């Protein structure tokens, strides 16, 4: 049986162990007797091409750019595919693998999984992190040849998979209806937070920059994350509502970070906004634990409506009340821990943020509800049996 418990995880968009979902899956599998290797890109703080951490063997490669635009993505994904295939052979020689566990984007990793499945009988499991046709539409706003290509690549990926993992029920429905997967081979494994990482610590008053309140955000700084809408909400709070007692702390990196910094300057609110970029966990926890309210400005579109956002559950794990736009999976995750602004309406978001800032008892109640929901329903421990069940079925696939 040991020869059937060697897993190779492929992930392209973040380095390990920075990608929390991938790292939780990897360490869970390792703790239950699997030998786990990961192939991923390098990143800030993760520059080594090989290292073993907590028993997980990590093989990394350099990406030429952080993609923006169609040509940029083509270059990034081509380089990633080349290096991933190259390193897969290296892992096969040095450690071996019986399962390729591919995490998208991009929906090109079936080429590697399919190759080893065809020629060596390797199992292939698809971990559906992003719905790529909707992601393409969110980034470029069109249904052109490349959108149709995304749909085709998604379908082929599901076709090549022995088992697939969905992050929520919306993704599971796509796997079955659009991908043609057998429902018995699609498993929902949510990206639940780990409370031993997301610890409640004392606030850091200096992060409020001398103001009474802090609104926190953590996540990627990209086009579909709606950071521009959050800045518009901040502008309304400061200039229209004349609330000079509110500061905004935005944690995270991405292709739009510098653009968003410039936008804050142009809007005249730069003094009210701190952009930290990507930071270690301790600094992230400092910002979120200091925040009075946390915001999720993800744009209302097909992708975000169907996607579960890790930041929402991180806010909940720390007992923070949330304001976000009214999206299906966001509402499912947060429930009564959040207020829901009208879709893509920064003015309504601003009003709801201020509504909470001025109601501390309500904030405490919402925060307590959210943390209890994580502790009792959404923490990663509740997802572990589902991940292990997916692997149990995987090894019984003929």
C-alpha positions, 0 to 999 in steps of 0.5 A, spaced: 500 500 500 505 504 501 507 504 494 500 507 492 501 513 497 505 517 494 502 524 492 505 530 487 501 536 488 502 541 482 500 549 484 502 555 479 499 561 482 502 561 489 509 558 493 508 553 498 507 553 504 504 560 503 498 558 499 494 556 505 489 551 502 495 547 499 499 547 505 493 544 509 492 539 504 499 537 504 500 536 511 493 533 512 495 528 507 502 527 510 499 526 517 495 520 515 501 516 512 502 519 505 508 521 502 507 528 499 511 532 494 509 539 491 511 543 485 510 550 485 513 557 483 518 561 488 516 567 491 518 573 496 521 569 502 520 562 498 526 563 494 529 556 495 529 551 489 528 545 494 527 544 501 523 540 506 518 543 511 514 539 516 516 532 512 513 535 505 518 536 499 517 542 495 520 543 489 520 550 486 521 554 479 522 561 477 516 565 473 519 570 468 513 575 470 507 576 474 502 576 469 498 581 466 494 581 460 493 576 455 500 575 452 503 576 459 498 570 461 501 566 455 508 567 457 507 565 465 503 559 463 508 556 458 513 557 463 510 554 468 508 548 464 515 547 462 518 547 469 512 543 472 513 538 467 521 538 468 520 538 475 515 532 475 520 528 472 525 530 477 520 528 483 519 521 479 526 519 479 528 522 486 521 520 490 516 517 485 509 519 485 502 515 484 497 521 484 498 527 481 494 532 485 493 538 480 490 545 483 488 550 478 489 555 475 491 554 469 487 549 466 493 546 463 495 541 468 491 536 465 497 535 460 502 533 465 497 529 469 494 526 463 501 524 460 503 520 467 496 517 467 497 515 460 504 512 460 505 510 467 498 509 470 498 515 475 492 517 478 489 524 477 485 528 482 483 535 480 483 540 485 478 546 483 480 552 486 478 557 480 473 557 475 477 559 469 472 561 464 468 566 469 475 568 471 477 570 464 471 574 463 472 577 470 479 580 468 477 581 460 470 582 460 469 578 453 466 571 451 471 571 445 475 565 442 480 565 449 473 564 453 471 558 449 478 555 450 477 556 457 471 552 457 474 547 453 480 546 457 476 546 463 471 540 460 478 536 458 481 537 465 474 534 468 475 528 463 482 527 465 480 526 472 479 520 476 476 524 482 475 532 483 475 536 489 470 542 489 471 548 494 464 549 495 457 546 492 457 551 486 463 549 484 461 541 485 455 543 481 460 546 475 464 539 475 457 535 474 453 539 470 459 543 465 464 538 466 460 531 466 463 528 472 460 523 476 457 526 482 460 520 486 467 522 484 466 530 486 468 532 493 467 538 497 473 540 501 472 547 503 478 552 505 477 552 512 481 556 516 486 553 522 485 556 529 492 555 531 494 559 525 489 565 526 490 567 533 487 572 537 492 577 539 492 584 542 491 590 537 496 594 535 494 601 536 499 604 532 496 601 526 490 606 526 495 612 525 492 616 531 485 615 528 479 611 532 477 606 528 481 601 523 477 598 517 481 591 515 482 588 508 487 582 507 487 579 500 490 579 493 490 586 489 487 584 483 482 587 478 476 582 480 478 584 488 474 590 487 480 594 491 478 600 487 471 600 490 473 599 497 477 606 496 471 609 493 467 607 499 473 610 503 473 616 499 465 617 501 467 616 508 472 621 509 469 626 504 462 626 504 460 623 511 466 627 514 469 621 518 476 623 519 476 618 525 477 612 520 483 609 517 484 603 512 489 597 513 490 593 506 494 587 506 496 583 500 500 584 494 498 583 486 498 586 479 494 592 481 497 594 488 501 600 485 495 602 481 491 602 487 496 606 491 496 611 485 488 611 485 488 613 493 493 618 492 489 621 486 483 621 490 486 625 496 485 619 501 492 616 501 493 619 508 487 614 510 490 608 507 495 603 509 498 598 503 502 593 507 504 589 500 505 581 502 507 581 509 508 575 514 503 572 518 504 576 524 503 582 521 497 580 518 494 578 524 496 584 527 492 588 522 486 584 522 486 583 530 486 591 530 481 592 525 474 594 528 470 592 521 473 588 516 471 589 508 470 584 502 469 588 496 470 583 491 466 585 485 459 582 484 460 577 478 459 570 476 466 568 478 466 571 485 458 569 486 460 562 486 467 562 489 468 561 497 473 567 499 478 565 504 479 572 507 471 572 509 473 566 514 479 569 516 475 575 518 470 570 522 476 566 525 478 572 528 471 574 531 471 580 526 464 583 523 464 584 516 461 588 510 461 585 503 457 585 497 451 580 497 454 574 493 451 567 494 457 564 497 459 570 501 453 570 504 453 562 505 460 563 509 458 569 513 451 568 515 450 573 520 457 575 521 456 580 515 452 586 513 451 585 505 451 592 501 448 592 494 452 589 489 458 593 486 455 600 490 461 603 494 456 608 497 452 603 500 458 599 502 461 605 506 454 607 509 454 599 512 461 600 514 460 606 518 453 603 521 458 598 524 463 602 527 458 606 530 455 600 533 460 596 537 455 592 541 453 589 534 460 588 532 461 584 538 455 580 537 457 579 529 464 577 531 462 572 536 457 569 531 462 568 526 468 565 530 463 560 533 461 558 526 468 557 524 469 553 531 463 549 530 462 548 522 468 551 518 474 550 521 479 545 517 478 540 522 471 539 519 474 538 512 479 533 513 475 527 513 472 529 506 479 530 503 481 523 506 474 520 503 476 523 496 483 519 496 480 513 499 475 513 492 481 515 488 485 509 490 478 505 488 477 507 481 479 502 476 
